[in-house]
Amino acid sequence: MNPGLLEVLRDPESRAPLTLEAAEYDARGGVQSGTLRAAWGRTYPIRDGVPRFVEPATALRQSVDSFGDQWNHFNFVRFHTHWLEHTVRNTFGSVEAFRGKVVVDAGAGSGAQALWMLQSGARHVVLLELSHAVDGVMRKNLDASGFHNWDIIQCSIDAPPLRDQSVDLVMCHNVIQHTPSVERTAHALFRLVAPGGEFAFNCYPRNDEGLARWLRLHLVYEAVRAVLSRCPFRVNLAYATTMAALRQVPALGVLLEKTGLCSQGEVLTADGAPAGLRQRFQATRLNTFDRFGSHAYQHLKSNDEIRRLLAALQPDPAKVLNVDKYFSRPAPIGCALRVVR
């Protein structure tokens, strides 16, 4: 943990500053271990340089472990082109959106997005992640990067332990629907944004308009997820792997995707060449696993629900960007809303 992080760390319950005790430092002067103490007595450990603000509740253990297993298994670092062409281009236009910014990556997963933001010139990135990925793939990706202007915090993103209005940009991409309450998490994350900064987020849409979409959502998606969300990681992975293989069979693969049993999506390559069989298989396996995985929460929000949330976050519509793009159908892949403070 960079010592400067202490200035913005807050007790997630009282929102008060924390005191560092019994600190041990590494060779670079970072805090390797210690205790963070709130004025009312609650303590939080720092282990392996990571402040730990929550021990996942027993009821959520399978869901939290599922995400850690997903990030550790898939990593995502090879999807840089997808991030540039989908998330960045369709949300910000270019990577200049990160240059010189203090960024919070909420639900940082494998750490790949944080790494790419650092490579794009971010001044500092704080990664918030609940799962055991903080001790696995995330550290692997960041420790090998050569960057030191980042910090990992293990916490729930609906109770971020950071000072209000302390960061330039909060990124919560393809994550917020996996929290207990989309609305509560959005308000908690927007609270971190400094004046002139912004909160960028998206949420999986509830797309059931028309008979075909209604059948695909309610008779296929909900039924399959009801089973797979209760299964261990290896079962979900086996399903995703099988569907990924079948998706590559002409005609059959298209039928499987149209019915919603798998998801391949748009597959990109770094050099712009047509995607090969391996790339298409990997994309389908990943997207299908994420669609049906064993996480406890996967809220699908209608356009009206998201519009109400935006109005509650920022009453001035001129400070909510990407609205027309986000609500178009089909929306540009990876497009996120931008709510300016």
C-alpha positions in Angstrom: 0.0 0.0 0.0 1.4 3.4 -0.9 1.6 5.5 2.3 -0.3 8.4 0.6 -3.4 6.2 0.3 -4.0 6.7 4.1 -5.0 10.3 3.4 -8.1 9.1 1.5 -8.9 5.9 3.3 -12.1 6.0 5.4 -13.9 3.7 7.7 -16.7 2.3 5.5 -19.2 2.5 8.3 -18.6 5.8 10.0 -16.8 7.5 7.0 -14.2 8.8 9.5 -10.4 8.8 8.9 -8.4 5.8 10.0 -5.2 5.5 12.0 -2.3 3.2 10.8 -0.8 1.1 13.6 2.1 -1.4 13.8 3.1 -0.8 10.2 5.8 -2.8 8.4 7.2 -1.4 5.2 8.7 -3.0 2.1 11.9 -2.0 0.3 10.1 0.8 -1.7 8.6 2.3 1.5 5.1 0.8 0.9 3.0 -0.5 3.8 3.3 -4.3 3.7 1.4 -5.0 6.8 -0.3 -3.3 9.7 -3.6 -2.4 11.2 -6.1 0.4 10.3 -8.1 1.6 13.3 -11.3 3.6 13.3 -12.0 6.0 16.2 -14.9 3.9 17.4 -12.6 0.8 17.8 -13.1 -1.3 14.6 -9.9 -2.5 13.1 -9.0 -3.6 9.6 -5.8 -5.5 8.7 -3.3 -4.8 6.0 -1.9 -8.1 4.6 0.6 -8.4 1.7 0.2 -4.6 1.1 -3.6 -4.8 0.7 -6.0 -3.1 3.1 -8.8 -5.7 3.9 -12.1 -4.0 4.7 -14.5 -7.0 4.5 -14.5 -10.7 5.1 -17.2 -12.0 2.6 -20.3 -13.2 4.4 -20.9 -16.9 4.5 -24.1 -16.4 2.4 -22.1 -14.8 -0.4 -19.0 -17.0 -0.2 -19.9 -19.1 -3.3 -20.6 -15.9 -5.3 -17.4 -14.2 -4.2 -15.3 -17.3 -4.8 -16.9 -17.7 -8.2 -15.7 -14.3 -9.3 -12.2 -14.9 -8.0 -12.1 -18.2 -9.8 -13.3 -16.5 -13.0 -10.7 -13.7 -12.9 -7.9 -16.1 -12.0 -8.9 -18.6 -14.8 -9.7 -16.2 -17.6 -7.5 -13.3 -16.6 -8.8 -10.9 -19.4 -5.4 -9.4 -20.1 -5.5 -10.7 -23.7 -8.7 -8.6 -24.4 -6.9 -5.3 -24.7 -8.2 -4.7 -28.2 -11.7 -5.3 -27.1 -11.3 -2.8 -24.3 -9.9 -0.2 -26.6 -12.4 -0.7 -29.4 -15.5 -1.3 -27.2 -15.2 0.2 -23.8 -12.9 3.1 -24.4 -14.0 4.2 -27.9 -17.8 3.8 -27.2 -17.6 5.4 -23.8 -14.9 8.1 -23.9 -13.6 8.3 -27.5 -10.0 7.7 -26.6 -7.6 6.7 -23.8 -6.9 10.4 -23.2 -9.8 10.2 -20.8 -7.5 8.6 -18.2 -4.4 10.8 -18.6 -3.4 12.5 -15.4 -6.5 11.2 -13.6 -6.8 9.5 -10.2 -9.1 6.6 -11.1 -11.0 4.1 -9.0 -11.6 0.8 -10.8 -14.6 -0.6 -8.9 -14.8 -4.4 -9.3 -11.3 -4.5 -10.7 -11.3 -8.3 -11.4 -8.1 -9.4 -12.9 -6.6 -5.9 -12.8 -6.3 -5.9 -16.6 -8.3 -2.7 -17.0 -6.4 -0.9 -14.3 -3.1 -1.9 -16.0 -4.4 -0.5 -19.3 -5.4 2.7 -17.6 -2.0 3.1 -16.1 -0.5 2.5 -19.6 -2.8 5.2 -20.9 -1.3 7.8 -18.4 -3.5 7.6 -15.3 -1.8 9.3 -12.4 -3.0 6.7 -9.9 -5.4 3.8 -10.0 -7.1 2.4 -6.9 -8.5 -1.1 -7.5 -11.5 -2.2 -5.4 -12.2 -5.9 -5.5 -14.0 -8.3 -3.0 -12.8 -11.6 -4.3 -9.5 -13.6 -3.8 -8.3 -12.3 -7.2 -6.6 -9.6 -5.1 -4.1 -12.3 -4.0 -3.9 -14.0 -7.4 -4.1 -12.8 -10.9 -4.5 -9.1 -10.0 -1.2 -9.1 -8.2 0.5 -11.1 -10.9 -0.6 -8.6 -13.6 0.3 -5.5 -11.6 3.5 -6.6 -9.9 5.0 -7.5 -13.3 3.8 -4.2 -14.9 6.6 -1.9 -13.7 4.1 0.6 -12.4 3.9 1.5 -8.8 1.2 4.2 -8.8 -1.6 1.8 -7.9 -3.2 0.4 -4.8 -5.5 -2.6 -4.2 -8.2 -2.5 -1.6 -10.2 -5.6 -0.8 -13.7 -4.4 -0.1 -17.3 -4.4 -1.3 -17.9 -1.7 -3.9 -21.2 -0.8 -2.3 -19.3 0.4 0.8 -16.0 1.9 -0.7 -13.6 2.9 2.1 -12.5 6.1 0.5 -13.0 9.8 1.2 -16.0 11.5 -0.5 -15.2 13.6 -3.6 -11.5 12.4 -3.7 -11.1 11.0 -7.2 -11.4 12.1 -10.8 -13.0 9.1 -12.3 -14.8 6.0 -11.0 -15.0 3.2 -13.5 -17.6 0.4 -12.9 -17.8 -1.5 -16.1 -19.8 -4.7 -16.4 -19.9 -5.0 -12.6 -22.6 -3.1 -10.9 -25.3 -5.6 -11.7 -23.5 -8.2 -9.6 -24.0 -6.2 -6.3 -26.9 -6.7 -4.0 -28.4 -3.3 -5.0 -27.5 -1.5 -8.2 -29.0 1.7 -6.9 -27.1 1.6 -3.5 -23.8 0.8 -5.2 -24.2 3.6 -7.8 -24.8 6.2 -5.1 -21.9 5.0 -3.0 -19.5 5.1 -5.9 -20.7 8.5 -7.2 -20.1 9.9 -3.7 -16.3 9.4 -4.4 -16.3 11.7 -7.4 -14.7 15.1 -7.0 -16.3 18.2 -8.6 -15.7 18.1 -12.4 -15.0 14.4 -12.2 -17.3 11.6 -13.4 -18.7 8.2 -12.7 -18.8 5.8 -15.7 -21.0 2.7 -15.3 -23.2 0.3 -17.2 -25.6 -2.4 -16.2 -26.8 -5.4 -18.0 -30.1 -4.5 -19.8 -33.5 -6.2 -19.2 -34.2 -6.8 -22.9 -37.5 -8.6 -23.1 -39.5 -6.4 -25.5 -41.2 -8.5 -28.2 -42.1 -12.1 -28.1 -38.8 -13.6 -29.2 -36.8 -11.5 -26.6 -39.3 -12.3 -23.9 -39.0 -16.0 -24.5 -35.2 -15.9 -24.7 -35.0 -14.0 -21.4 -37.7 -15.7 -19.3 -37.8 -19.2 -20.7 -34.1 -19.8 -21.6 -31.8 -17.4 -19.7 -33.7 -17.4 -16.4 -34.1 -21.2 -16.4 -30.5 -22.0 -17.3 -29.1 -19.4 -14.8 -31.4 -20.7 -12.1 -29.5 -24.0 -12.3 -26.0 -22.9 -13.1 -25.9 -20.1 -10.5 -26.2 -22.8 -7.9 -23.4 -25.0 -9.4 -19.7 -25.0 -8.6 -17.2 -23.3 -10.8 -16.1 -26.5 -12.6 -19.7 -27.2 -13.7 -20.2 -23.6 -15.0 -16.9 -23.9 -16.8 -17.8 -27.2 -18.4 -21.1 -25.8 -19.7 -19.3 -22.7 -21.1 -16.7 -24.9 -22.7 -19.3 -27.2 -24.3 -21.3 -24.2 -25.6 -18.1 -22.5 -26.9 -17.3 -25.6 -29.0 -20.8 -26.0 -30.3 -21.0 -22.3 -31.2 -18.3 -22.9 -33.8 -20.5 -25.4 -35.7 -22.1 -23.6 -38.7 -25.9 -23.1 -38.3 -26.0 -24.9 -35.0 -23.8 -22.3 -33.4 -26.0 -19.4 -34.7 -29.1 -21.2 -33.4 -27.6 -21.6 -29.9 -26.7 -17.9 -29.7 -30.1 -16.8 -31.1 -31.9 -18.8 -28.5 -29.6 -17.4 -25.7 -27.9 -20.6 -24.7 -24.5 -19.1 -25.3 -22.9 -15.8 -26.1 -20.0 -15.2 -28.5 -20.4 -11.5 -29.2 -18.1 -9.5 -31.5 -14.6 -11.0 -31.6 -11.7 -8.7 -32.3 -8.0 -9.3 -33.1 -5.1 -6.9 -32.4 -4.2 -6.5 -36.1 -7.8 -6.3 -37.4 -7.6 -9.6 -39.2 -10.7 -11.9 -39.1 -10.9 -13.8 -35.8 -9.8 -17.4 -36.0 -11.5 -20.4 -34.5 -9.4 -20.2 -31.3 -10.3 -16.5 -30.7 -14.0 -17.2 -31.3 -13.9 -20.2 -29.0 -12.2 -18.2 -26.2 -14.6 -15.3 -26.5 -17.7 -17.6 -26.4 -16.4 -19.5 -23.4 -15.7 -16.4 -21.4 -19.0 -14.6 -22.4 -21.1 -17.6 -21.7 -19.5 -18.3 -18.4 -20.1 -14.6 -17.3 -23.7 -14.8 -18.5 -24.7 -17.8 -16.5 -22.0 -18.0 -13.8 -22.5 -18.9 -10.1 -22.5 -15.3 -8.8 -25.4 -14.6 -6.5 -26.6 -11.4 -8.1 -27.1 -10.5 -11.7 -29.7 -7.7 -11.9 -31.1 -6.8 -15.3 -32.3 -3.2 -15.4 -34.9 -1.7 -17.8 -34.3 1.6 -19.5 -36.8 3.3 -17.2 -35.0 2.0 -14.1 -31.7 3.3 -15.3 -33.2 6.6 -16.2 -34.6 7.0 -12.7 -31.3 6.1 -11.2 -29.5 8.8 -13.4 -32.0 11.4 -12.3 -31.4 10.6 -8.7 -27.6 10.7 -9.1 -27.5 13.9 -11.2 -30.6 16.0 -11.7 -28.9 18.1 -14.4 -29.3 16.1 -17.6 -26.6 18.1 -19.3 -24.1 16.4 -16.9 -25.1 12.9 -18.0 -23.3 11.8 -21.1 -23.8 9.0 -23.6 -27.5 8.8 -22.9 -28.6 8.5 -26.5 -25.9 5.9 -27.3 -26.5 3.9 -24.2 -30.3 3.6 -24.7 -30.1 2.8 -28.4 -30.8 -0.7 -29.5 -28.5 -2.3 -30.2 -26.3 -0.1 -28.1 -22.6 0.2 -29.0 -20.7 -2.7 -27.3 -19.1 -1.6 -24.1 -20.8 1.8 -24.0 -21.1 3.2 -20.4 -23.0 6.2 -19.1 -20.9 9.1 -17.7 -22.3 11.0 -14.8 -20.4 14.2 -14.1 -20.3 15.8 -10.7 
